[in-house]
Amino acid sequence: MKLIFQLSGENLPLAAAEAAAVAGLRKYKVEGRLLVVNVAGEAGAKAIREAAKRLAYTSSIHRVLFTANKKTLDAKIAGYKWNTVYKESFAVRISSHIAKEGSHSAKEAVFSEKDLAAIIWKKLKKPVVNLESPKTAIEIIITPKTVYCCLLLHKLKHDFEQRKPHLRPGFSPVSLHPKLARAIVNLTGIKKGALCDPFCGTGGLLIEAGLMGFKPVGYDIDDEMLDKAKANMLHCGIENFVLSMHDATLIKHKYDYVATDLPYGRSSKATEELNSLYLSFLQNLKRMLKKRAAVVFPDTAPYTALIKKAGLKLAGEHTHYIHKTLSKKIVVLE
Ligand SMILES: C[S@@+](CC[C@H](N)C(=O)[O-])C[C@H]1O[C@@H](n2cnc3c(N)ncnc32)[C@H](O)[C@@H]1O
């Protein structure tokens, strides 16, 4: 079946990579804010249901019933066997992914939700319209090249704002926004087991791992940070975690999945020290990593050279703008 993921516009490459990692997508195309992909069989459908519970940078997932163009849409809608997908009630929504021209959006200029719903109404045995919460949500997604006629499968529920760092008992100004933290954990492709953060700080990444049902394992060199992480985990209802005071460059255990946001500083002396800390950590990561890691560097760090020197494989990289003087590089390592 053909699916469309509606991606969050703030970082499209990251959004697409997150969806691909969690849903196990290999071949897909990104058209503006849409990720279009073919998924096969019950295994594929199950992966999509799981992804819908986890993804941070996807807002909805749709099944494509058929494609059309602006000229053929009415006729294709009239020809479709709507009784095969209809359940209890329906509504039609149009979303346009064509840049607005003048004061008229493409949606206003070409189609009306009411007119399209009227065509479908005539084709149904027992039509009921429910605009608030239709059981059959029909979405017409218009892009410059194609009109996708879809069923809404999942509207993703996101509650990241509720656990922003300043709303947690153990505050740290450098803890990442939970939405970004979630995407970073997801980039590891974890499906089960433990997620290790060797520089866990107040636990921003571990919280997201715990909320997705994975076992959070955190290390930090600073016991005050570990106390804060513990308070934050309990505050978020996570109990099955392990936190331990340890130098990240000396961790002996091996882990399938690692996600971490490296410490960073600004002065040039700190930079030299940090680069040597990054290298020691990456060399240890090479020993301790069994599957995949997502590691966040300040974008000023010579991360590609350090990764190469440590003998790790760079499987993906993304830039995330934090503020005027700070962007982060999120790298996926194997
Ligand atoms: C950028 S912060 C992590 C922020 C964290 N993701 C959070 O949500 O608060 C980096 C953390 O690395 C810790 N750290 C610095 N050097 C370390 C080392 N050698 N081993 C372990 N932790 C270290 C610091 O104490 C700090 O808490």
The ligand as an SDF file (V2000), in Angstrom:
LIG
                    3D

 27 29  0  0  0  0  0  0  0  0999 V2000
   25.0760   18.5590   26.9890 C   0  0  0  0  0  0  0  0  0  0  0  0
   24.9840   17.8350   28.5580 S   0  0  0  0  0  0  0  0  0  0  0  0
   23.7610   16.6090   28.3680 C   0  0  0  0  0  0  0  0  0  0  0  0
   22.3980   17.1610   28.4390 C   0  0  0  0  0  0  0  0  0  0  0  0
   21.3570   16.1080   28.5980 C   0  0  0  0  0  0  0  0  0  0  0  0
   20.9880   15.4960   27.3210 N   0  0  0  0  0  0  0  0  0  0  0  0
   20.1490   16.6250   29.3310 C   0  0  0  0  0  0  0  0  0  0  0  0
   19.0160   16.3310   28.9100 O   0  0  0  0  0  0  0  0  0  0  0  0
   20.3160   17.3330   30.3420 O   0  0  0  0  0  0  0  0  0  0  0  0
   26.4540   16.9510   28.7300 C   0  0  0  0  0  0  0  0  0  0  0  0
   26.6310   16.1970   30.0220 C   0  0  0  0  0  0  0  0  0  0  0  0
   27.8660   15.4970   29.9490 O   0  0  0  0  0  0  0  0  0  0  0  0
   28.3960   15.3890   31.2470 C   0  0  0  0  0  0  0  0  0  0  0  0
   29.8330   15.0390   31.1170 N   0  0  0  0  0  0  0  0  0  0  0  0
   30.8790   15.8320   30.7990 C   0  0  0  0  0  0  0  0  0  0  0  0
   32.0070   15.1060   30.7020 N   0  0  0  0  0  0  0  0  0  0  0  0
   31.6840   13.8140   30.9360 C   0  0  0  0  0  0  0  0  0  0  0  0
   32.3850   12.5930   30.9260 C   0  0  0  0  0  0  0  0  0  0  0  0
   33.7040   12.5360   30.6580 N   0  0  0  0  0  0  0  0  0  0  0  0
   31.6990   11.4480   31.1810 N   0  0  0  0  0  0  0  0  0  0  0  0
   30.3620   11.4820   31.4510 C   0  0  0  0  0  0  0  0  0  0  0  0
   29.6440   12.6110   31.4700 N   0  0  0  0  0  0  0  0  0  0  0  0
   30.2830   13.7650   31.2160 C   0  0  0  0  0  0  0  0  0  0  0  0
   28.0940   16.7120   31.8950 C   0  0  0  0  0  0  0  0  0  0  0  0
   28.0850   16.5880   33.3050 O   0  0  0  0  0  0  0  0  0  0  0  0
   26.7300   17.0480   31.2930 C   0  0  0  0  0  0  0  0  0  0  0  0
   25.6990   16.6610   32.1770 O   0  0  0  0  0  0  0  0  0  0  0  0
  1  2  1  0
  2  3  1  0
  2 10  1  0
  3  4  1  0
  4  5  1  0
  5  6  1  0
  5  7  1  0
  7  8  2  0
  7  9  1  0
 10 11  1  0
 11 12  1  0
 11 26  1  0
 12 13  1  0
 13 14  1  0
 13 24  1  0
 14 15  1  0
 14 23  1  0
 15 16  2  0
 16 17  1  0
 17 18  1  0
 17 23  2  0
 18 19  1  0
 18 20  2  0
 20 21  1  0
 21 22  2  0
 22 23  1  0
 24 25  1  0
 24 26  1  0
 26 27  1  0
M  CHG  2   2   1   9  -1
M  END
$$$$
